[in-house]
Amino acid sequence: MDVNLALRAFVRTVEKGSVTGAARDLGISQPAVTKHLRNLERHVNARLLERTTRAVRPTAHGLRLYEVSRNALASIEAAMEGVRHDMGEIEGALRIHAPSCIGAQHLHGMVMEFQNKHPAVAVDLVLDNRQVDLIYENFDLAVQYGKQEQQELIVRRFGSIRRILVASPEYLKRVGPIDSLNGLSKVGMITTTTILSPRDTLTLYREGEMTEVSVRPLLRTNNAQVMINSLKSGHGAGPVQVILVSEELADGRLLRILPEYEVKPTDAYLIYPSTRFMRPAVRAFTDFVVPKLRNVEGID
């Protein structure tokens, strides 16, 4: 029996809650995972997993073995990668998650630049607007808006995402200047699905003082590109992340309205699972990308 492969199959089965999920993550067949698990239970002479029709869960013996094995495997992998790093090469696989907006607009280019420096690093870049379980979904690190409190995660803040109010010149020509909160409440609002309160109020800040204004939502979307295209086409006005519209603001396709106000910023973090040894590829990418993210216009 290959103890290393058997333990890897066991750890991923516990984390995914299924043999099928473990097989998919490990890139091997389901029968192969089942064989590894059976051999491991035979080797330790104990039942490690309880199987039901819905899920696979560790027994008390299995949970103890999982907690030790997970950290041990991560440490071994990091140590081996560290030796290769000492020989002058960063290599391995990185699985990264980020919100679609910052991921497509900025992080994608940073990943390619990092790979140009370290061509032996393969990256899975997953972009969508949800919080992920890094351990369960086998991510090495993630960009996340808002802090996530978990003991198994290392959380590194890299800045705050600024949001401002904008509209296109065509829209302002059609509806007239928007130079007061009362005027803002009368126009059609293009916004995300989460930025407004349930009562359709928008929270704005001016010199540290908070103001709530009732608005008329015209279009809600969870897609940043849909929102930006709608704003540029003159469909309405709305709050938007500065990092998404810096070019449009520079060339005049979008104009800032009520410039004395900003929407409450959102703290942004780089998070990754805590292990005894951070893999060199993860450490190298983190050290590379954090300064670049902090230099993006619209991140304070």
C-alpha positions, 0 to 999 in steps of 0.5 A: 500500500502507498501510505501517501496516496491512501492518506491523500485519498482519505483527507480529500474524502473527509473534506469533500464528504464523498468519495466521488468528490475526492476522486474528482479533486485527485484526478483518479477514479472513484474505485481507486479512491475506494481501494485506497480507503479500504487499504488504509482502514485495513492497515490501521485496523480501524473503521475510519469513515461512516458511509450513508446514502448522503455523505461520508463522515469520519469516525472518532478514529478517522477524525483524529487521523484526519487532523494529523494527516492533513497538517502532515501532508501539507507540511511535507508538500511545502517542505519538498516544494521548499527544497525545489525553491532553494534550487532556484525554481518556484513551481507547483499548482495554485488554485485561486478564487476571487470575485468576478469584478476584481478578478477579471479586471485586475487579478487575471493580468497579475496572474499572467505576469506572475507566470511569466516570472515563474513559468513552472507554476500552473494556476486555476483561477476561479472567478465568481461572486460568492464566499468559498470554503478554501479547505473544502473546495481545495483553494490555496488562496482567495481574494475576499470582500469582507473579513471571514473569521475562521481559525483555520484561515490566515487573513491579510488585509490589502486595502479598502474598495472605494465606491463612488456615484457615476453616470454617463454624459448622455444620461445627464444630458437627458435628465439634467444635472444630479447635484443634490441627494433629492435629485439622486432619489429621483433618477433610475438607479443601476446597482448590485443586488447587495448595495441597497438596503431592503428599504431601497436606501443607499448609505453615503458618506461625506467627511465621515458623516453617514447619510441615507437616501431613498433611491429608485432601483431601475436595474439590479444585477450581480454582474459587474460588466452588466452594471458598467455597460448599463451605466455607459449606455445611459440607462441610469446612474449608480454606485460603482467600484472605482477599480472597475471604471478608472478608464471610463472616468479618465476618458469621460465615458462616465462622470462622477456625480455628487463627488463630495459623497462616497458609498461605504468602502469594503475591506478586501482581504487575501485569505489562505489556509493556515498550515505549519509551512506555507508552500513556496508558490503560495508565499511567492504569489502572495508577496508578488500580488499584494503590493500590486493590488494595493497600487490599483486605483480605487483601492485605499 
